[in-house]
Amino acid sequence: MKVGVVTFPGSNGDYDCYKAVRERLGGESFFLWHKEHDLRGADAILLPGGFSYGDYLRAGAIASLSPIMREVRAFAEAGGPVVGICNGFQILCEAGLLPGALIRNRTLKFISRPAELRVESTETPFTSLYAPGQLLRVPVAHGEGCYVAEEEVLDALERSGRVVFRYVNEAGEPTPEANRNGSARNIAGIVSERGNVLGMMPHPERAVDPLLGPADGLPLFRSLAAHLAHA
């Protein structure tokens, strides 16, 4: 498995993604600079968290126009798996590879804490090793993580099973209190229409080592590896 991790000016989750693939899965990971036009034969692409270009204009807006995104777009349109985490999710929405947008948190404050998630769909290349309805504990760290979209878009996402993760409380209920950033319908992660592009605000790459806490993010990377092994 060869995974390219895109690094933008201001990325801070790129090394965690690199280490998750290389050390927890034994795969080959490498960095792709935002000015490049070569994905170097990557089997999958990770867009990491951080503050690309200082989050000027809107979070992810400038990064969506980076040179490397031309290749990422073509890769995704050809069916290649792409994962956007936090700032990466914002970039995917700004690039039009996922519907909707990420705006300022409901509290207008930066949130950095563990979050409880519920797995809504296991019918994706990224969630096949989870159980339907499984509860996860994964860190979040964002100031613009409130997912919004038009009601018809939200209905379509729900109807087609493209909502992959949802913010819930410890009992697994999607309550307003569990939805710290105010995302529409407690949505924490979605996939594209073809299912090969995942965007999520929580950080699975920071939840892969049981020595550091819950490793609930590891099955996501293992699911991706299993998908690539059978592709």
C-alpha positions, 0 to 999 in steps of 0.5 A: 500500500502506497499512500501519499500525504499532501503537505500544505503550508500550515498542515500539522496532521501530515506527520501523524498520517504518515506515521499511522500508515507506516508504523501501524499498518506497515505500508509505504507513506510519503509526503506530497508537497502542495506545489507538485503535480505528481502523485508518485503512484500513490494508491490512496491520498490523505489530506491532513488537518492543520491550517493550510495557508493560515486559513485565510479567506476561508478554511481550505479555500486557498488550498483547494486551488493548490497545484497538487489538487489538480492531480488529487481531483483527477485521482478521485474522479478516476475512483481513487480513495481520498481521505480528508481529515479536518482541514482536509475535509474543508479542502474537499468541500471547497474543491467541490469533491464533497457537498456542503461546507464547514463554517465557524463552530456554533460556540465561535470557539476552537474545540480541542477534545475527545469526541464520541462518534457513531459509525453510520455506514460500514459500506465504504472503503474506509469503514468496512472493519467497523460494526454498524452503530459502533461507538468511537472516541476520536479527538477533534481540534477545529474552529470551523467544523460546523458542517452545513448543506442545503436540506435537499443535500442533507436528505440525499446524504441520509437517503443514500447512506453517505453519512459515515460518522455522527456526533453522539453522546456516550449512550450513542444518542445524537443529542445537541449537547454531543454536537459541540460544533453545531453541525447539521444533523450531528454529521461528523463525516461523509463520503462522495457519491461514488463512496471513494472520497471521505471527509471527516472533522475528527482525527483518526490518525491521532487515535491509532496507538493504544499506548496513547489512548483509544485506538478507535481510528485504527480500523479506518486505516485498516479498512483502507488497506483491506480495500486496496488489497482487494482492489 
